[in-house]
Amino acid sequence: MIAIQRIHRGPFRIVRRLARKLFKPLRLAVIRHQLALSEQNIRAIDDARITAICAINAEHRFQVDLMRKQREVEAW
């Protein structure tokens, strides 16, 4: 709740628009990253980046699996 309130204020409008379009784990990583930037917490920034990279990779694998399954179904 605090993260949402902080993003609603100030220069985070672009990030908020981007975060709405992302799936939930990556959206949370974006929010954590922005909070860490605003607090200038280097360790939290690095952790948020790693979390975001892992979430992007997981989503990519999920999408690749979906496309592969769709091709298999279409081949029948």
C-alpha positions in Angstrom: 0.0 0.0 0.0 2.8 2.4 0.8 4.5 1.7 -2.5 1.3 2.5 -4.4 0.9 5.7 -2.5 4.4 6.8 -3.2 4.1 6.0 -6.9 0.9 8.0 -7.2 2.8 11.0 -6.1 5.6 12.7 -7.9 7.5 11.8 -11.1 6.5 8.1 -11.1 3.6 8.5 -13.6 5.5 6.9 -16.4 6.6 4.0 -14.3 3.0 3.6 -13.0 1.8 3.4 -16.6 4.4 0.9 -17.5 3.8 -1.2 -14.4 0.1 -1.5 -15.2 1.0 -3.3 -18.5 3.3 -5.8 -16.9 2.4 -9.0 -15.3 2.3 -9.1 -11.5 5.8 -10.3 -10.4 7.5 -7.9 -12.8 5.1 -5.1 -11.8 6.1 -5.6 -8.1 9.8 -5.7 -9.1 9.4 -2.3 -10.9 7.7 -0.8 -7.8 10.5 -2.1 -5.5 13.1 -0.8 -7.9 11.6 2.7 -7.9 11.3 2.8 -4.1 14.9 1.7 -3.8 15.9 4.5 -6.3 14.0 7.1 -4.3 15.7 6.0 -1.1 19.0 5.5 -2.9 19.4 2.0 -1.4 22.0 0.3 -3.6 21.6 -3.2 -2.3 17.8 -3.0 -2.8 18.3 -1.6 -6.3 20.5 -4.6 -7.2 18.1 -7.1 -5.6 15.2 -5.5 -7.5 17.1 -5.7 -10.8 17.9 -9.4 -10.2 14.2 -10.1 -9.4 13.1 -8.3 -12.5 15.5 -10.2 -14.7 14.4 -13.5 -13.2 10.7 -12.6 -13.7 11.3 -11.6 -17.4 13.1 -14.9 -18.0 10.3 -16.9 -16.4 7.7 -15.0 -18.5 9.7 -15.6 -21.7 10.0 -19.3 -21.0 6.2 -19.4 -20.3 5.5 -17.7 -23.6 7.8 -20.0 -25.5 6.1 -23.0 -24.0 2.7 -21.6 -25.0 3.8 -21.0 -28.6 5.3 -24.5 -28.8 2.1 -26.1 -27.5 0.0 -24.0 -29.9 2.1 -25.2 -32.8 1.7 -28.8 -31.7 -2.1 -28.4 -31.5 -2.1 -26.8 -34.9 0.0 -29.6 -36.4 -2.7 -32.1 -35.5 
